[in-house]
Amino acid sequence: MKKYCLFVLLTSGLTYSQRVLDYQFTNGTIGVTSISVTDTNYIWICTIDSLFTRHVYKKSDQLVINVNTVGISSPMKLIAVDTTKAFLNASDNRLYSTTNSGTNWRVCLDSTFYGYDFSLSHSSPNFVVAGARIHDSDKSALFISSNSGLNWIRQNIPFTEEYLIFDVKNTDPAHIYAGMNCPGGSCGNLQYLYTSNGGINWQFKNFPLVSNNMTLLAPVFNLNNTIGFTFAAGFNFYRYKTTNSGFNWSQPEFFSLGNTEGMQGIMNIDSTSIWFCATSEKVYKTTNDGINWSEMTIPLTTGEFITGFDF
């Protein structure tokens, strides 16, 4: 069976009613590993082909360009700040950045000695957060840069070997969140890490375990950091909601049967009451801060899965 990948764009406007096939790779590509949208006409994409070779592309209107990644081993995930500036996580345990649309890349975090897997988040053109798992010690580390990755400050956080950073999110330079997972399956709680003062102080928030889930996604908040959501990921997905900046959270609400439906995350739209979340097979929408959710019709066929989404 021929394999190919596609990504779906939602039309502008609050109805988000139309889903269309915007572009289809036919050059042996079997998956999109990362997608980052900077505006309505500019998209960055990381792909993998049938030989497990990874590529980076830029799409402006209908023009798709292969981005130069010579010397970078297996680009994994890309987060774009705008049409010229982006950060790229690669399998060589380095974090790269570009300021000229990918013409040149430089190493902004070199962790070949430790072996980091990075997860990334940004909330302004200059502020970037990088969460990492350190392979040789099986612990986590978290770095903050306020000058576009030129310099990084490693945070003084008492990570243990029991919990590892799964992903990171930040609403602004003061509010940073890291979802933790328990790869050994022996943790007593679900857990996330957070700061509300830019890293001066860090705290851990614990939830009781639910089902067999051992991973808690990093919470995502609206722009005023009051309403937020997070998901406990496992065979089933459970949703948590807060309306007071994470001080209290709802009881776990069964959200979706997991199985092969890996949770792709949740996003707030322009700090309104509109949110979207996605699994590997479905996209859900709420227009009233999660009081009601509706499943959106996405034109997937057998063997196709959602591997990322952005707005």
ABEGO torsion letter per residue (X at the ends): XBBBBBBBBBBBEAAGABBBBABBBAAGBABBABBBBABAABBBBBBBBAAGBBBBBBBBEABBBBBBABGBBGBABBBBABAABBBBBBAAGBBBBBAAGGABBBBABBAAAAGBBBBBBBABAABBBBBBBBAAAGBBBBBBBAAGGABBBBBBBBBBAABBBABBBBABAABBBBBBBBAAGABABBBBBBBAAGGABBBBBBBBBBEABABBBBBBBBAAGABBBBBBBEABBBBBBBAAGGABBBBBBBABBBEABBBAEBBBBGGBABBBBBBAABBBBBAAGGABBBBBBBBBBBGBBBAEBBX
